[in-house]
Amino acid sequence: MDETERTSRAHDLDVTVWVGKHGIESVVDELNDQLADNDLVKVKFLRAARGGTDTEALATDLAEEVNAKIHDTRGHTAVLYR
């Protein structure tokens, strides 16, 4: 999938993974499962997860944990892919 197609598909995705007060470690298994089944997964970082950390840093940490890449971050949401 090229960048243009990925951008188009990412826009229409619903959030399917929410990172909350238990942090990124609590969603690693679920995100791995979703990335195995889907090209793109949209992740929302709730206020409790962010604390003083920005979304980009959290998304980077999460992507490293699941061996994925970040397509885009906007607001408190990131789109990951493999």
Biopython code that builds the backbone (N, CA, C, O; Angstrom):
import numpy as np
from Bio.PDB.StructureBuilder import StructureBuilder

atoms = [
    (1, "MET", "N", (0.857, -1.172, 0.000)),
    (1, "MET", "CA", (0.000, 0.000, 0.000)),
    (1, "MET", "C", (0.902, 1.233, 0.000)),
    (1, "MET", "O", (1.821, 1.332, 0.812)),
    (2, "ASP", "N", (0.641, 2.166, -0.905)),
    (2, "ASP", "CA", (1.457, 3.373, -0.956)),
    (2, "ASP", "C", (0.945, 4.420, 0.044)),
    (2, "ASP", "O", (-0.114, 4.265, 0.653)),
    (3, "GLU", "N", (1.723, 5.472, 0.187)),
    (3, "GLU", "CA", (1.431, 6.513, 1.179)),
    (3, "GLU", "C", (0.079, 7.188, 0.942)),
    (3, "GLU", "O", (-0.648, 7.460, 1.897)),
    (4, "THR", "N", (-0.263, 7.458, -0.307)),
    (4, "THR", "CA", (-1.532, 8.113, -0.629)),
    (4, "THR", "C", (-2.715, 7.246, -0.246)),
    (4, "THR", "O", (-3.683, 7.729, 0.341)),
    (5, "GLU", "N", (-2.638, 5.971, -0.576)),
    (5, "GLU", "CA", (-3.721, 5.048, -0.229)),
    (5, "GLU", "C", (-3.829, 4.898, 1.287)),
    (5, "GLU", "O", (-4.931, 4.860, 1.835)),
    (6, "ARG", "N", (-2.688, 4.814, 1.957)),
    (6, "ARG", "CA", (-2.680, 4.681, 3.416)),
    (6, "ARG", "C", (-3.334, 5.905, 4.055)),
    (6, "ARG", "O", (-4.116, 5.765, 4.995)),
    (7, "THR", "N", (-3.023, 7.098, 3.559)),
    (7, "THR", "CA", (-3.599, 8.330, 4.099)),
    (7, "THR", "C", (-5.108, 8.347, 3.916)),
    (7, "THR", "O", (-5.845, 8.717, 4.830)),
    (8, "SER", "N", (-5.563, 7.952, 2.749)),
    (8, "SER", "CA", (-6.995, 7.915, 2.474)),
    (8, "SER", "C", (-7.712, 6.936, 3.394)),
    (8, "SER", "O", (-8.763, 7.262, 3.946)),
    (9, "ARG", "N", (-7.163, 5.752, 3.562)),
    (9, "ARG", "CA", (-7.790, 4.742, 4.411)),
    (9, "ARG", "C", (-7.721, 5.127, 5.884)),
    (9, "ARG", "O", (-8.660, 4.860, 6.633)),
    (10, "ALA", "N", (-6.630, 5.747, 6.309)),
    (10, "ALA", "CA", (-6.472, 6.131, 7.711)),
    (10, "ALA", "C", (-7.525, 7.145, 8.124)),
    (10, "ALA", "O", (-8.014, 7.113, 9.253)),
    (11, "HIS", "N", (-7.872, 8.033, 7.224)),
    (11, "HIS", "CA", (-8.859, 9.068, 7.528)),
    (11, "HIS", "C", (-10.211, 8.469, 7.927)),
    (11, "HIS", "O", (-10.888, 8.997, 8.809)),
    (12, "ASP", "N", (-10.599, 7.379, 7.284)),
    (12, "ASP", "CA", (-11.912, 6.774, 7.525)),
    (12, "ASP", "C", (-11.923, 5.719, 8.629)),
    (12, "ASP", "O", (-12.981, 5.178, 8.949)),
    (13, "LEU", "N", (-10.772, 5.419, 9.211)),
    (13, "LEU", "CA", (-10.711, 4.400, 10.260)),
    (13, "LEU", "C", (-11.368, 4.866, 11.553)),
    (13, "LEU", "O", (-11.327, 6.045, 11.903)),
    (14, "ASP", "N", (-11.968, 3.924, 12.243)),
    (14, "ASP", "CA", (-12.434, 4.180, 13.602)),
    (14, "ASP", "C", (-11.328, 3.790, 14.571)),
    (14, "ASP", "O", (-10.503, 2.926, 14.272)),
    (15, "VAL", "N", (-11.317, 4.431, 15.729)),
    (15, "VAL", "CA", (-10.379, 4.054, 16.784)),
    (15, "VAL", "C", (-10.769, 2.670, 17.299)),
    (15, "VAL", "O", (-11.930, 2.433, 17.633)),
    (16, "THR", "N", (-9.799, 1.757, 17.362)),
    (16, "THR", "CA", (-10.083, 0.411, 17.874)),
    (16, "THR", "C", (-9.228, 0.048, 19.075)),
    (16, "THR", "O", (-9.446, -0.989, 19.701)),
    (17, "VAL", "N", (-8.244, 0.900, 19.409)),
    (17, "VAL", "CA", (-7.410, 0.667, 20.589)),
    (17, "VAL", "C", (-7.350, 1.977, 21.373)),
    (17, "VAL", "O", (-7.038, 3.032, 20.822)),
    (18, "TRP", "N", (-7.649, 1.890, 22.652)),
    (18, "TRP", "CA", (-7.589, 3.043, 23.540)),
    (18, "TRP", "C", (-6.534, 2.789, 24.607)),
    (18, "TRP", "O", (-6.559, 1.759, 25.281)),
    (19, "VAL", "N", (-5.611, 3.726, 24.758)),
    (19, "VAL", "CA", (-4.574, 3.625, 25.782)),
    (19, "VAL", "C", (-5.003, 4.516, 26.934)),
    (19, "VAL", "O", (-5.170, 5.725, 26.768)),
    (20, "GLY", "N", (-5.180, 3.913, 28.106)),
    (20, "GLY", "CA", (-5.648, 4.653, 29.277)),
    (20, "GLY", "C", (-4.639, 4.680, 30.395)),
    (20, "GLY", "O", (-3.431, 4.701, 30.163)),
    (21, "LYS", "N", (-5.147, 4.679, 31.616)),
    (21, "LYS", "CA", (-4.288, 4.865, 32.786)),
    (21, "LYS", "C", (-3.300, 3.732, 33.015)),
    (21, "LYS", "O", (-2.329, 3.907, 33.751)),
    (22, "HIS", "N", (-3.525, 2.574, 32.400)),
    (22, "HIS", "CA", (-2.596, 1.452, 32.576)),
    (22, "HIS", "C", (-1.444, 1.501, 31.577)),
    (22, "HIS", "O", (-0.561, 0.644, 31.612)),
    (23, "GLY", "N", (-1.442, 2.483, 30.695)),
    (23, "GLY", "CA", (-0.326, 2.719, 29.789)),
    (23, "GLY", "C", (-0.286, 1.802, 28.584)),
    (23, "GLY", "O", (-1.182, 0.988, 28.360)),
    (24, "ILE", "N", (0.784, 1.959, 27.812)),
    (24, "ILE", "CA", (0.886, 1.227, 26.556)),
    (24, "ILE", "C", (1.069, -0.273, 26.748)),
    (24, "ILE", "O", (0.657, -1.064, 25.899)),
    (25, "GLU", "N", (1.686, -0.668, 27.860)),
    (25, "GLU", "CA", (1.915, -2.091, 28.092)),
    (25, "GLU", "C", (0.622, -2.895, 28.103)),
    (25, "GLU", "O", (0.607, -4.067, 27.726)),
    (26, "SER", "N", (-0.458, -2.262, 28.535)),
    (26, "SER", "CA", (-1.736, -2.965, 28.657)),
    (26, "SER", "C", (-2.417, -3.216, 27.315)),
    (26, "SER", "O", (-3.367, -3.996, 27.253)),
    (27, "VAL", "N", (-1.957, -2.575, 26.240)),
    (27, "VAL", "CA", (-2.605, -2.757, 24.938)),
    (27, "VAL", "C", (-1.715, -3.445, 23.911)),
    (27, "VAL", "O", (-2.138, -3.641, 22.772)),
    (28, "VAL", "N", (-0.506, -3.812, 24.281)),
    (28, "VAL", "CA", (0.443, -4.394, 23.327)),
    (28, "VAL", "C", (-0.113, -5.656, 22.674)),
    (28, "VAL", "O", (-0.059, -5.784, 21.451)),
    (29, "ASP", "N", (-0.641, -6.584, 23.455)),
    (29, "ASP", "CA", (-1.160, -7.834, 22.883)),
    (29, "ASP", "C", (-2.330, -7.578, 21.943)),
    (29, "ASP", "O", (-2.391, -8.151, 20.855)),
    (30, "GLU", "N", (-3.256, -6.723, 22.355)),
    (30, "GLU", "CA", (-4.411, -6.406, 21.517)),
    (30, "GLU", "C", (-3.975, -5.731, 20.221)),
    (30, "GLU", "O", (-4.481, -6.058, 19.148)),
    (31, "LEU", "N", (-3.049, -4.804, 20.319)),
    (31, "LEU", "CA", (-2.581, -4.113, 19.126)),
    (31, "LEU", "C", (-1.856, -5.074, 18.185)),
    (31, "LEU", "O", (-2.031, -4.994, 16.969)),
    (32, "ASN", "N", (-1.052, -5.973, 18.727)),
    (32, "ASN", "CA", (-0.394, -6.986, 17.898)),
    (32, "ASN", "C", (-1.420, -7.810, 17.135)),
    (32, "ASN", "O", (-1.262, -8.058, 15.940)),
    (33, "ASP", "N", (-2.474, -8.235, 17.829)),
    (33, "ASP", "CA", (-3.534, -9.011, 17.178)),
    (33, "ASP", "C", (-4.201, -8.216, 16.062)),
    (33, "ASP", "O", (-4.435, -8.741, 14.974)),
    (34, "GLN", "N", (-4.503, -6.960, 16.330)),
    (34, "GLN", "CA", (-5.178, -6.138, 15.325)),
    (34, "GLN", "C", (-4.274, -5.856, 14.129)),
    (34, "GLN", "O", (-4.744, -5.848, 12.991)),
    (35, "LEU", "N", (-2.989, -5.625, 14.369)),
    (35, "LEU", "CA", (-2.068, -5.390, 13.260)),
    (35, "LEU", "C", (-1.863, -6.641, 12.414)),
    (35, "LEU", "O", (-1.566, -6.544, 11.223)),
    (36, "ALA", "N", (-2.018, -7.808, 13.020)),
    (36, "ALA", "CA", (-1.916, -9.055, 12.265)),
    (36, "ALA", "C", (-3.093, -9.208, 11.310)),
    (36, "ALA", "O", (-2.966, -9.821, 10.250)),
    (37, "ASP", "N", (-4.237, -8.647, 11.690)),
    (37, "ASP", "CA", (-5.461, -8.783, 10.885)),
    (37, "ASP", "C", (-5.752, -7.581, 9.984)),
    (37, "ASP", "O", (-6.488, -7.711, 9.006)),
    (38, "ASN", "N", (-5.184, -6.412, 10.300)),
    (38, "ASN", "CA", (-5.515, -5.180, 9.579)),
    (38, "ASN", "C", (-4.248, -4.447, 9.143)),
    (38, "ASN", "O", (-3.217, -4.509, 9.812)),
    (39, "ASP", "N", (-4.344, -3.758, 8.019)),
    (39, "ASP", "CA", (-3.200, -2.994, 7.518)),
    (39, "ASP", "C", (-2.902, -1.782, 8.387)),
    (39, "ASP", "O", (-1.743, -1.424, 8.593)),
    (40, "LEU", "N", (-3.954, -1.158, 8.890)),
    (40, "LEU", "CA", (-3.831, 0.058, 9.685)),
    (40, "LEU", "C", (-4.667, -0.076, 10.955)),
    (40, "LEU", "O", (-5.741, -0.676, 10.941)),
    (41, "VAL", "N", (-4.163, 0.490, 12.054)),
    (41, "VAL", "CA", (-4.917, 0.495, 13.311)),
    (41, "VAL", "C", (-4.816, 1.895, 13.911)),
    (41, "VAL", "O", (-3.732, 2.467, 14.025)),
    (42, "LYS", "N", (-5.980, 2.431, 14.291)),
    (42, "LYS", "CA", (-6.025, 3.762, 14.892)),
    (42, "LYS", "C", (-6.076, 3.617, 16.414)),
    (42, "LYS", "O", (-6.892, 2.874, 16.960)),
    (43, "VAL", "N", (-5.178, 4.348, 17.082)),
    (43, "VAL", "CA", (-5.019, 4.269, 18.539)),
    (43, "VAL", "C", (-5.274, 5.645, 19.136)),
    (43, "VAL", "O", (-4.753, 6.651, 18.654)),
    (44, "LYS", "N", (-6.081, 5.676, 20.190)),
    (44, "LYS", "CA", (-6.371, 6.930, 20.901)),
    (44, "LYS", "C", (-5.681, 6.893, 22.252)),
    (44, "LYS", "O", (-5.803, 5.917, 22.992)),
    (45, "PHE", "N", (-4.951, 7.965, 22.578)),
    (45, "PHE", "CA", (-4.269, 8.076, 23.867)),
    (45, "PHE", "C", (-5.106, 8.970, 24.773)),
    (45, "PHE", "O", (-5.157, 10.186, 24.587)),
    (46, "LEU", "N", (-5.757, 8.360, 25.751)),
    (46, "LEU", "CA", (-6.624, 9.098, 26.664)),
    (46, "LEU", "C", (-5.797, 9.954, 27.619)),
    (46, "LEU", "O", (-4.601, 9.720, 27.793)),
    (47, "ARG", "N", (-6.428, 10.927, 28.224)),
    (47, "ARG", "CA", (-5.739, 11.859, 29.126)),
    (47, "ARG", "C", (-4.961, 11.135, 30.216)),
    (47, "ARG", "O", (-3.845, 11.532, 30.552)),
    (48, "ALA", "N", (-5.543, 10.078, 30.769)),
    (48, "ALA", "CA", (-4.888, 9.339, 31.851)),
    (48, "ALA", "C", (-3.571, 8.704, 31.387)),
    (48, "ALA", "O", (-2.655, 8.535, 32.191)),
    (49, "ALA", "N", (-3.471, 8.359, 30.124)),
    (49, "ALA", "CA", (-2.249, 7.756, 29.592)),
    (49, "ALA", "C", (-1.189, 8.808, 29.300)),
    (49, "ALA", "O", (0.007, 8.548, 29.429)),
    (50, "ARG", "N", (-1.629, 9.984, 28.910)),
    (50, "ARG", "CA", (-0.688, 11.010, 28.470)),
    (50, "ARG", "C", (0.086, 11.624, 29.618)),
    (50, "ARG", "O", (1.294, 11.830, 29.506)),
    (51, "GLY", "N", (-0.578, 11.917, 30.708)),
    (51, "GLY", "CA", (0.114, 12.586, 31.801)),
    (51, "GLY", "C", (0.831, 13.813, 31.265)),
    (51, "GLY", "O", (0.196, 14.717, 30.723)),
    (52, "GLY", "N", (2.134, 13.848, 31.411)),
    (52, "GLY", "CA", (2.921, 14.965, 30.875)),
    (52, "GLY", "C", (3.608, 14.621, 29.571)),
    (52, "GLY", "O", (4.443, 15.390, 29.095)),
    (53, "THR", "N", (3.277, 13.486, 28.981)),
    (53, "THR", "CA", (3.933, 13.027, 27.766)),
    (53, "THR", "C", (3.086, 13.376, 26.548)),
    (53, "THR", "O", (1.858, 13.305, 26.603)),
    (54, "ASP", "N", (3.733, 13.751, 25.455)),
    (54, "ASP", "CA", (2.959, 14.072, 24.262)),
    (54, "ASP", "C", (2.611, 12.806, 23.479)),
    (54, "ASP", "O", (3.237, 11.760, 23.651)),
    (55, "THR", "N", (1.620, 12.920, 22.634)),
    (55, "THR", "CA", (1.102, 11.789, 21.870)),
    (55, "THR", "C", (2.177, 11.183, 20.977)),
    (55, "THR", "O", (2.266, 9.962, 20.852)),
    (56, "GLU", "N", (2.985, 12.020, 20.363)),
    (56, "GLU", "CA", (4.035, 11.530, 19.457)),
    (56, "GLU", "C", (5.005, 10.598, 20.191)),
    (56, "GLU", "O", (5.389, 9.556, 19.659)),
    (57, "ALA", "N", (5.398, 10.972, 21.404)),
    (57, "ALA", "CA", (6.320, 10.138, 22.182)),
    (57, "ALA", "C", (5.665, 8.815, 22.570)),
    (57, "ALA", "O", (6.294, 7.761, 22.483)),
    (58, "LEU", "N", (4.410, 8.866, 22.996)),
    (58, "LEU", "CA", (3.700, 7.640, 23.355)),
    (58, "LEU", "C", (3.516, 6.734, 22.138)),
    (58, "LEU", "O", (3.690, 5.519, 22.229)),
    (59, "ALA", "N", (3.167, 7.329, 21.009)),
    (59, "ALA", "CA", (2.977, 6.552, 19.784)),
    (59, "ALA", "C", (4.284, 5.898, 19.353)),
    (59, "ALA", "O", (4.286, 4.752, 18.902)),
    (60, "THR", "N", (5.386, 6.612, 19.486)),
    (60, "THR", "CA", (6.694, 6.062, 19.142)),
    (60, "THR", "C", (7.030, 4.874, 20.032)),
    (60, "THR", "O", (7.487, 3.841, 19.542)),
    (61, "ASP", "N", (6.809, 5.012, 21.328)),
    (61, "ASP", "CA", (7.063, 3.911, 22.263)),
    (61, "ASP", "C", (6.192, 2.698, 21.941)),
    (61, "ASP", "O", (6.670, 1.563, 21.940)),
    (62, "LEU", "N", (4.923, 2.945, 21.672)),
    (62, "LEU", "CA", (4.003, 1.853, 21.366)),
    (62, "LEU", "C", (4.387, 1.167, 20.055)),
    (62, "LEU", "O", (4.366, -0.061, 19.969)),
    (63, "ALA", "N", (4.731, 1.943, 19.051)),
    (63, "ALA", "CA", (5.133, 1.373, 17.760)),
    (63, "ALA", "C", (6.360, 0.480, 17.923)),
    (63, "ALA", "O", (6.438, -0.585, 17.312)),
    (64, "GLU", "N", (7.309, 0.907, 18.737)),
    (64, "GLU", "CA", (8.505, 0.087, 18.988)),
    (64, "GLU", "C", (8.136, -1.219, 19.679)),
    (64, "GLU", "O", (8.703, -2.268, 19.372)),
    (65, "GLU", "N", (7.199, -1.159, 20.603)),
    (65, "GLU", "CA", (6.773, -2.362, 21.343)),
    (65, "GLU", "C", (6.154, -3.421, 20.435)),
    (65, "GLU", "O", (6.307, -4.616, 20.686)),
    (66, "VAL", "N", (5.455, -2.993, 19.382)),
    (66, "VAL", "CA", (4.741, -3.941, 18.512)),
    (66, "VAL", "C", (5.392, -4.068, 17.140)),
    (66, "VAL", "O", (4.822, -4.665, 16.226)),
    (67, "ASN", "N", (6.597, -3.501, 17.002)),
    (67, "ASN", "CA", (7.337, -3.578, 15.744)),
    (67, "ASN", "C", (6.507, -3.030, 14.573)),
    (67, "ASN", "O", (6.375, -3.670, 13.530)),
    (68, "ALA", "N", (5.959, -1.841, 14.776)),
    (68, "ALA", "CA", (5.127, -1.193, 13.762)),
    (68, "ALA", "C", (5.719, 0.175, 13.434)),
    (68, "ALA", "O", (6.693, 0.615, 14.045)),
    (69, "LYS", "N", (5.113, 0.823, 12.466)),
    (69, "LYS", "CA", (5.510, 2.171, 12.076)),
    (69, "LYS", "C", (4.337, 3.107, 12.302)),
    (69, "LYS", "O", (3.178, 2.691, 12.288)),
    (70, "ILE", "N", (4.652, 4.362, 12.507)),
    (70, "ILE", "CA", (3.619, 5.380, 12.672)),
    (70, "ILE", "C", (3.321, 5.990, 11.312)),
    (70, "ILE", "O", (4.214, 6.509, 10.642)),
    (71, "HIS", "N", (2.074, 5.922, 10.919)),
    (71, "HIS", "CA", (1.671, 6.592, 9.679)),
    (71, "HIS", "C", (1.458, 8.077, 9.952)),
    (71, "HIS", "O", (1.921, 8.932, 9.196)),
    (72, "ASP", "N", (0.745, 8.375, 11.051)),
    (72, "ASP", "CA", (0.389, 9.767, 11.332)),
    (72, "ASP", "C", (-0.058, 9.890, 12.778)),
    (72, "ASP", "O", (-0.575, 8.937, 13.362)),
    (73, "THR", "N", (0.142, 11.060, 13.347)),
    (73, "THR", "CA", (-0.459, 11.396, 14.638)),
    (73, "THR", "C", (-1.176, 12.724, 14.467)),
    (73, "THR", "O", (-0.666, 13.652, 13.839)),
    (74, "ARG", "N", (-2.369, 12.793, 15.040)),
    (74, "ARG", "CA", (-3.151, 14.032, 15.041)),
    (74, "ARG", "C", (-3.873, 14.119, 16.367)),
    (74, "ARG", "O", (-4.557, 13.186, 16.787)),
    (75, "GLY", "N", (-3.711, 15.243, 17.010)),
    (75, "GLY", "CA", (-4.342, 15.396, 18.317)),
    (75, "GLY", "C", (-3.803, 14.337, 19.261)),
    (75, "GLY", "O", (-2.602, 14.275, 19.522)),
    (76, "HIS", "N", (-4.691, 13.514, 19.764)),
    (76, "HIS", "CA", (-4.308, 12.461, 20.703)),
    (76, "HIS", "C", (-4.491, 11.085, 20.072)),
    (76, "HIS", "O", (-4.694, 10.095, 20.775)),
    (77, "THR", "N", (-4.418, 11.029, 18.749)),
    (77, "THR", "CA", (-4.657, 9.797, 18.015)),
    (77, "THR", "C", (-3.463, 9.506, 17.089)),
    (77, "THR", "O", (-2.867, 10.417, 16.514)),
    (78, "ALA", "N", (-3.136, 8.226, 16.962)),
    (78, "ALA", "CA", (-2.073, 7.803, 16.048)),
    (78, "ALA", "C", (-2.580, 6.652, 15.201)),
    (78, "ALA", "O", (-3.421, 5.866, 15.636)),
    (79, "VAL", "N", (-2.061, 6.562, 13.992)),
    (79, "VAL", "CA", (-2.357, 5.442, 13.103)),
    (79, "VAL", "C", (-1.067, 4.665, 12.909)),
    (79, "VAL", "O", (-0.051, 5.219, 12.488)),
    (80, "LEU", "N", (-1.119, 3.366, 13.222)),
    (80, "LEU", "CA", (0.058, 2.500, 13.111)),
    (80, "LEU", "C", (-0.155, 1.468, 12.022)),
    (80, "LEU", "O", (-1.287, 1.092, 11.717)),
    (81, "TYR", "N", (0.948, 1.014, 11.438)),
    (81, "TYR", "CA", (0.888, -0.024, 10.416)),
    (81, "TYR", "C", (2.178, -0.840, 10.448)),
    (81, "TYR", "O", (3.175, -0.455, 11.059)),
    (82, "ARG", "N", (2.115, -1.982, 9.766)),
    (82, "ARG", "CA", (3.324, -2.805, 9.602)),
    (82, "ARG", "C", (3.646, -2.907, 8.146)),
    (82, "ARG", "O", (4.625, -3.553, 7.773)),
]
sb = StructureBuilder()
sb.init_structure("model")
sb.init_model(0)
sb.init_chain("A")
sb.init_seg("    ")
for serial, (resi, resn, name, xyz) in enumerate(atoms, 1):
    if name == "N":
        sb.init_residue(resn, " ", resi, " ")
    sb.init_atom(name, np.array(xyz, "f"), 0.0, 1.0, " ", f" {name:<3s}", serial, name[0])
structure = sb.get_structure()
